[in-house]
């Protein structure tokens, strides 16, 4: 007799208490969401299912995702949808600047999907966004989180550097060994060279990169990534816990404890980063405004010693 019992669906690992967050319900959250919809802006907060969205949107902080909401790649960790993107919105830079003005942002983070379909990978849209912000809210400091512009000309990155964002962020995401399964469309050393080239062209721009933990990386591999980042003169390292967005994404291999995150942070500081943010809920743009103030203060202290 055949057993007709349906197969059980694989369950995602239960989250430990230290990374559980409350559902967003505040007035500030609703107002931020309404503003993003009115200006036809996408946010990585929503598209990537960030666990900190309630806290950040309540404070009127949102990371805008330019170049649409559809990515040309399909990384195993990312919840952003994949497909053929729509044409670039020429009004997006001005809409983003209006949003920054209405929210009264002192610091803004702008990221994007990968746009391998565009000749410059979308670099010119980053430039136009920076220029629109400088015109509309000149006192707002600007942090960008770009894709790797793989197979694009060096001029793509150089054009953004010339526009002079205050912080240039590009995440390495994980250790080199896991790239074929976690970040198959990218190349680890190409990402390192991108950040190194930013510093080479303009040393005054802060560089920043982040990794996710819990994907199966080994401790010494993480230490090596830190060394690679310092060799590329990266100023700011962020480290956070990977969380599986849906059952089809890469599984969480380990929930890294807050104590382990603290230990990684201590090692990173000893290696010479100007600033380190390391905790289970740390994300690239989490507390970015406060961190930028710390980053600037750390550089000033370093220069004073020199």
N, C-alpha and C positions, 0 to 999 in steps of 0.2 A: 504494500500500500504506500502510495506517494504522500510524503508530508507536504501539505498545502499551506503550512504556516508561512506568512510573508517574511522575507528577510528583514531584519532590523536595520534601520538606517544608521550609518556610522555617526556617533555623537561627537560634537566638538568638545575639547577638554574644558572642564568646568573652571571658570575663572576663580582665582584665590581672592580673598577679601580685600587685599591691598590694591586691586585694580578694578574694583566695582565702582561705578559712578551712578549718580541719580539721573533720572530722565529729566530733560530740560523743560521747565514750565514757567519761567519768569517772563515778565513784561518785556524786559530788554531783549530776551531771546526772540520773542515774537516780532519786535520792532526791527531787529537786524534781519530776520528772514524776509520780512515785508519789503525792506529796502533793497535787498539783493534781487528779489523778484521784479520789483518796479523798474530797476535799471538793467534787467536782463543779464545779470552777472552770475556766473557759476562760482562755487567755493569748494576748495578741497576739503573743508570741514564736513560738508555734506557728502560729496562724491566718494571720499575715502572712508566715510563712516568713523570720523575721529571721536574717540571717547571723551574728549575735552570740550566738545561743541557747546554743551550747556553752560559751562563756566565762562568760556571765551565770548560767546554771543551775548550772554547776560551783561558783560562788560563792554559790549559794542566793539569787540575785536573779531575780525574775520579775515581769513586768508583767501584772497580772490584767486581763482584759477582762470587764467586767460587762454585764448585760442580755442574756446569751446569746452565741451564736457566729454568729448569722445577721443580716446587715445589710439594711436596707430600701433601700439605694442600691447602685449598681454603678459605682464609680469605676474608671477605666481602669488605675490603677496598683496596685490593692489586691487581695490574694489572699483576703481574708475572703469567705466565701460569701454570696450574695445570695438573699433569699426572704422568706417570711412568718415572722417570729420566733415562738418559743414564748412563752407568758405569762411575765411577770417572776417570778423565783424569790424568794419572800419570805425564804428562808434564806440567800441569797447574801451579804448584809452580814456576818452572823455567821460564816459559813464563811470569808470573806475575812479577817476579824479573827483567826480561829483560825490560818489559814495564816501571817499576819504574825507571830503570837506564836511558833509552832513554828519558823519560819525565823529568829527573832531579828532581824527587820529593823529597822534604824535609820531607814531611809527607804524608802517604798513608792510605786510608781507605779500608778495605776488609770486605765484607759481604758475605752472602750466602743464597741460598734457604734452606727451611727445607728439610732434607733428613731422614725422618722417616724410610726409607727402609734400611738404613745402621746400623750396630750394634752399632756404636759409634755416629751416627747422623752426621758424617762428621767431627768430632773433629780432627782426625788425619790429615786431609787435611789442616786445619787451622795451625796446628803445623808445617807441612812441608812448608807451605807458609811463615810463620814467619822465619823459619830457612833459607829458600832460600833468603829472603830479607836481613837477617843479614849477609849472605855470600857475596851477590852481591852489596848491597847498605847499608853498616853498619851505615852510618850517618842518614839514613831515619828513622824517628820515625813512629811507627806502631800503627794504631788504628783498632781494629776489632769490627764488629757488628755481633754477632752470633745469631742463633736461640736459642730456650729454651732447646734443647736436652731432651725433655720430654720423660720420661720412659727409659732414658739411665742411665748408672751408673755414680756415682759422679766422677769416674776416667776420664770421657770424658772432663768435665770442668777443672779438676785438671791438665790434660795434657797440656791444652792451657795456664793455669796460669804459669806452670813451664817453658813454652817457652817464657814467659815474654813480652807480647805486652805492649806498653806504655799506651794504653787506651783500656779498655774492655767495650764495649757498648752492651746493650741488651735493646730493647725498650719495655716498658709496653703497649704502643700504645693508650690505652684508660682507662676509669674508670672501676672498677670491674663489675658494673651493666650491662655494655654493652658487656661484653665478650661473652655471649652465642650467640649473633647475629653478632658481629663484628669480634671476634677472637675465634671462637668456638673450634679450635684444641688446644688451649693453656689454661693455668690456671694462673690467676693473681698472686697468692701467690707463685706459683712455680717459676715464673719469678723473683719475689722479692728475693726469697731464693737463686737463682742462683747468682745474683749480690752481695748479702750479703756474699756468700761463696767465691767469688773472693777476696773480701776485707779481709776475715778471713785468707785465704791462703797467700796472699801477699798484705799488706796494701800500698805498694809503687805504685801499679798499680792504675791509675785513673779509676774510674767507671763512667759510663754515661748511661742515659736513656732518652727516649723521649715519648711525647704523642701528639696525634692529637686532635685538637679542632674543633667543628662544627658537631659532630656526635650525638648530643642530650644530652651531659653531662651537669650536673648542676655545678654552680660555687663552691659550697661547696664540691662537689665530687672531683673536681680538687684539691682543697686545701688538701683534705684527701690523695690524691695520692702523693702530695708533702711531707706530713708528713710521709707516708709509705716509700718513697724513702730516706728521711733523717734517718729514723730508720734503714734502710739497709746501711747507710753511703755512699750513692751515691754522687759523687762529682759534677756532671755536669748534668743539666736538659735542654733539648731542647723542645720547644713547637712550633707547626706550625699548619696552617690551613689544614684540610682535604679537598681534592679535589676529586670529583667523577671521576674515570678514564673512565668508560663507563656506559651506562644506566643500565647494569645488576649489577653494584656494589651498595653498600650502598649509600643512598642519603645524600647530604649535608643538614643538618637540620638548620644550621646557619652559616653565614659568620661573623666571629669574627673580630671586628674592631682593627686596630693597637693600638688604645688607650686602649682597653681591654687587648691586649697582653702585653702592657707596665705595666698595673696594675698587671697582673699575675706575671710578672717578678719581680716587686718590692716586692711582697709577698714572692716569692721563695727566693729572696736574703735575706730577713729578717729571713727566716727559716734556713739559714745557708749553702746553696749550695756554693761551691767555684766559680762556674760560671753558668750563666743562659743565654740561647739564646732563645728569645721569639719574634716572629714576624710572620705575615701570611705566608711568604715564607721560614721560617726556616725549614730545614730538617736535619736529623741526621748528614750528612757529609758536610753540607753547611758551607763553610769557616772553615773547620775542622783544617787546618794547623794554621791559625791565632788564632783560639780558643785554640789550644793546647798550644801555647806560652802564652796566657793569663792564662790558667789553671795552668801551671807550675809556673808562676809569682805569682798567687794567693796563691798557696801552700807555696812558699818561704816566702811570706809576713806573712802568718799565722804562720809559724814556727818561724819567727823572733819575732813576738809578744809573742809567748809562751816562 
